[in-house]
């Protein structure tokens, strides 16, 4: 192992840590550098974001239809393009709906419940521009975390913690930290790419994607301020962190996650980095694995090619999914009583937990499945009791599975989770989290 080998591991990994993991203070908020840079990109593209989103969705749906009908040689002979533009039928339909939705929303065509500011307009104006800006930088620089040994090094060091407690490889801790300090979308992107490269089994990828794509510190602060309890942020964040750990221990041990297969994507073989050979300790073996990984990355051109492919994959593969699923879910939340009906069974539980205004609070229990922010918005208008507001805000963050972003991203990725899986996991997290949060809230109020 030469000094040059070590520098090829240390320098790119330090840059990756600085971008994705190292916490910084920006505008009095705790965040990460990639999130700050993404906001700058967002500001730059804001004047053309609508046109950009329209172009992305039309290109995605058009090439998908052309591939379906004509099977162009250039696409069918490329594994990358074939995977992107020749998806299963369900995703073809989703992309076609996205192309219809985008015209309805942009030009206010058809019924208002599709293009209104609380449904399709919300997804187009508030969510998709953020995703585009995050995707372009996170996708481009993600190889700094993936390809230069950092995950191998950390994975070996933390295996003895992550494997027995969470049933996960040590490297998954990086996914969690990137989500926690930055954004859940970054964690899912990181997990999906590692799954495709054969570092996670189907079971591990599903567990990480649904359990460790934690809500960022910044967004958690927005949630608690929305319900008027900003001064409670520290106990609030400690509460959701504790409840998140409890969920991370329990949910992988029960169906549907416990029944996912321990097989690798497209026949990849297991990476035996968790077995420490004789003559090595955790640190030296982790360093050996890291340096060995860097030797496979000798080209700057290859680095940027892979980063660009990540961006294209995210823009054309996931943006249409988020628009279609996010808009549909918000329409159901805003214009049908379905979530009020689904909340009725929670009334007795909320009363048993001695929370004031149980009936009003019950309406927020399931609506978080559409978008994480909606329960807090509803709580601000429907509920007056601070203890109940605290519980609703904390629950909305720990439920984690919301279709307008995380759910749509998971379904659009290669991670093997179905829509029904997400519904069940959402309910499991709700049932596990609610009593714990209520108990803590009674101690605080």
N, C-alpha and C positions, 0 to 999 in steps of 0.2 A: 504494500500500500504506500504510494508515493505522496509527497506533499501536493502535487498537482491533482491527484485523485481526491484528496481531502478538500482542496479548494473548489473542485467541481461539485462537491456535495454541499459545502458550507455556504458559498456565496449565493447560488440560486435559492437555497433553502432559507437563508436569512432574508432575502428579498421577498420570498413568498410569505414568510412569517410577518414581515413588516406590512405587507399588503393585506393579508387575509386574517391575521390572528392578533398581532400586537395592538392592544387597546390605546387609543389616543383620545384626547379631549378636543372637540371641535364645536364651536358655537355653544359652549357649556353643556355639550352632550358627550357621553361615552360612546365611541364608535370605532370602526377600523378604517384604514386608509382607502381600501377599495370602495367602501361605501361613500366616503367623501368624494372620491374621484367620480363615482357613478352619479352623484348629485350634480357635479359640474357638467358631465355629459348630458344629463337630463335637462339642465338649463340651456345647453347649447342646441339640443334637438327639439326643444319645446315648440318653436315656431313651425316645424315641419313634422311633428310627431304623428299627426293624423294621416298625412300622406305616406309617411314611412310605414305605419301599421297597415294601411290599406295595401301598399305594395307588397309587404311581407305576406299577408294573408292571400292575396290574389296569386302571387307567384307559387306559394305552397299548394293551394287548391288546384291551380291550373296544371302544374307539373305532375301533381298526383293523378289527376284525371287523364292526362296524356299518357302517363306510365301505365295506368290501368287499361286503357284502350289499345295502345299501340306498342307497348313494351319496347321502348327505344333501346338500342344496343348499348349506347353510352351509359345509360343508367343501369340496365340489367347486368352488365359485366363489371360494374363497380359495387363492391360490397357496401361501401359507405353510402352512395347515392341510392342504391336499391333499398337499404334499410330505411333511409329517410323518406323516400317518395313512393315506396310500394308497401304501405302498412296494411294491417288487417282491415276488413270492411268497416268495422265500427269507426276507426279513425279517419277513414275516407269520408264517411258521412259527417263526422264532426268537423272536418275541414270545409266541406261544402256548406254546412250551416254557418260556419264562421264567415265565409264569403258573402252569404246572404245577410247575416247580422251586421257586418261592417257597413254595407250600403244603407241599411235601414237606420243605423245609429248616426252615421255621418250626415246623411241627407234628410233625417227625420221622416222616413217613409214608413207607412203602415201604422199599426197601433202604437200609442205612446208608451204602453207598458214594456215594449221592447227597447225603445231608444231613450226613455226618460232618464233624468239625472240621477235617479236612485237605482237604476238597473244597468242597461247597456251603456248609458252615458257615463256612469260611475266607473265601469270596467275600462272603457276607452280613455277617459280623461285622467283618471286617478291611478289606475293600476298598470295598464299596458306600457305607458311611457317609462314608468319606473323599471319594469321588467326589461324593456329594451336596453336601457342604460346599464343596468346591472349585468345583463347577459353579455354585452359587448366587451366589458372589461374583465368580468369574472371568467368568461369563457376563454378570452385571449391569454390571460395570465395564469389560468389554472394549472397548466403544465409545470409551473414552478413548485407547486405542492405535490403533483403527481409523479413527476419524472426524474427528480434529482435526489431521491433517497430519504426525504424528510419523513414520509409516511412509514417507510421501512424501519427507520431508526426509532421513531416514537412508538411504532407498533410493537417492536420487540420489548421496549422498556415498560410499556403499560399492559402487556398481555396478561400478566398475573393479577391485574386489577379488573380489566374489562371482561375477560373470559369468564371467571367464576361468578361475578355479580350480574353482568348484563348478557352473557352468552355471546360476546362479540370479540372480534380481534382488537388488539390494542390500537391499531391505526384508526379505528372508528372514532377515537377521542378527538381527532383533528376535525372531523365532520361536525361534531357537536360544538366545539369551540368556535368554528367559523360561523355557525348559525347563531350561537349565543351572542357573540360580539358584533356580528355583521347582519346577516339576514338568513331566514330559513331557506330561501331559494338557493343560496350559495351552498348550504349543506346538502340539499337534495342533488344539486348539480355535481358536487364532489362525490357523493355516494353513487350516483348513477354511472359516472365515468369509471369509478373503481370497479363497480359490478361488471360493466362491459369488458373491462380489462382482465377480469378473472380473479380479483382480489377478495371478493365477497361471494358467498353462496346466495342463492335466491332467498333463503331464510334470513341471513344476516342483512342483506340489502333491504328487505322488507321491514325488518326490525329497526334499522337505523333511519330509514326514510320516514317511518310513521312515529318514531319515538324520540329520535335525537335531533330532528330538524327544529330545534328550539326557537322560540320567539326572541328577537333581539332585545337587548336592554333598552334601546331607544324606543322601540315600538311599545314595549311594556310601560314605559313612562307616559307615552301618549294615551294608552288605555286608561291608566289610573287617573290621569288628569281629566279625561273626558267625563268620568263620573264624579268629578269634583273632590277627589281625595288625594291630590298630588302630594300633600304633606305626609301621606302614609306610604310613600314609595318604597322606603327601605324594608319595612315589615312585609309589604306587598310582594316585593321581589324575592325576599327570603322565603315567603310562603310558596310562591309558584315554583321556585327552585327545588324546595323540599318535595312538593307534590309531584313535580316532574321526575325526580329520582325514584319515588315510590312507583309511579307508573312504568318507568323504565325497567324496574325489577319484576313487576307483576305481569304486564301485558305480553312479553315474549314467552312466558311460560303457560299461556292459555291460548286456545284457538281464537282467531284463525292464524296468528303468527306462529304458534307452536307447531302447526301442521304444514308450514311451508317446507319445501324440499331443500335438503342440504346438498344441492348440486350447483354447478357453476354455469355461467352463461355460455351458450354455444360450445359446450364441451371443454372449456378451459380446465386445466389441471390445477390442483391446490398448490399454493405457495407455502412451502414448509418452513416459514421464517419463525414460527413460534417454538420450534424444537431447538434448544440450545445445545450445540455439539460440545463434546469434551474439549477442554482447552480454551473455552470461551466463557465469559460471564455475560450478563445482559447487555452491558455497555459495549464491550468489544464485538459481540455478535451483531448488535444493532448497527454499529459502525461498519462492520463488514458487509452487511446487507445493503446499507445505504450506498456505500462506494460501488458495490457490484451493480446497483441500479443505475448509477450515473454513467457507467461505461456503455450503456445502451443508448445514450443521448449525446451524440457528438456533433450534431448539425444544428446551427441556428435556424436554418431554413425549415428543418423538420419541426423545430419548436413552434415557430410562427404558423406553419401549416396546420399543425394539430390544434393550436389555439383558434385559428380561423375556422376550422371544421367544427369546433365546439360552438362558436358563435352562430354559424349557419344552422347547426343542428337545433340549437335552442330557439332561434328566431322562427325558422320554418316548421319545426316540429312541435314546439310547445305554445307559442303565441296563439295560434288558432284554437288550440284546446282550451286555453284559459279564457279566451273570449266567449266561446260557445258554452262551456260549462259554467263559467262565472255568471254570464248574463242569464242563463236559464235558471240557475239556482236563486239569483236575486229576484227574478220575476216571481218565482214561487213564494219567496219570503215576503215580498211586498204586496202581491195582488191575490194571494189565496190564503185561506185560514189554516193551511196544512200545518204550519209550525205552531200555531196556537193549539190545534188538536193534539199534536205530538207532545206538547208541553203539559197537557192535562194530567198524565200519570205522575208528573213530578210534584204536583200540588201536595199530596199527602206526605211525601218525603220532605219537602221544604217545611211543612208545618211540624213534622216530627223533629226536625232539626231546629225548631223554634226560631225561624227566620220571619221577620215581619213582611207583610205584603206578599205572601206566598203565591197568590193567584197571578199578580202582575209579574212577579219574578219568573213564574213558570213559562211565560211566553218567550223568555230569552234562552231557555235551556237547550233547545234544539236548533235555534236559528243560527248559532255559531257555526253550524255545519256549512252554511253558505258563505259566510265571511266573518272573520274573527272580530271585526270592528263593530258589527251590527249589534251584538248584545249590549255593549257599553253605551252605544248611542240610544238604544231603547231604554236602558236602565236610567239614563240621565233624564228621560222624559216621563217614564212610567213609575219609577220608584223614588221614594223620599228618604227611607231609612238608610243611614250610612252603612250599617252592618250588611244589609242586603246588597247594596251597591258594591261593597268590597267583595262579597262572595261572587256576584255575577262577573265582575271584572277579572278576578283571579281565575274563575272557571273558564271564561272565554279564552284565556291564554293557555291554560293547561289542556284544554280539549284538543288543541293543536291541528286537528284535521279539518280544514275549511276549503271548500271547493273553489272559491274564487282565486286561490293562489296555490297553496300547498297541495290540496287534493288534485287540482288540475295538472300541476307539475308532475305529481306522482303517476297519474294515469297516462300522461303524455310521455313519460320516461320508459326505460326498459325494465324498471323495477317491477317485479311480478306481484302487483296488488290489483284487485278488482274493485269496482265501485262498491260492491256489497261488503268486501273486506273493510273498506274505509268507513262505511256506515257502522259496522259492528265495532270496529276499533274506537270510533268516536263515542259510541254509547258506553263502551267499557271504560274509557278514560273519564267520561262524565260521572259514571257511577262510582268509580274509585276515588275521584278527586273531590266530589261534592261534600261528603261527610268530613273529610280531613280539613278542607278549607273552612267549612262552617265551624268546626271545633276551634280552629285557630282564630277565626273571626270573633267568636264569643270570648276568647281570652283577651283580644285586643280592644273590644268595644264594651 
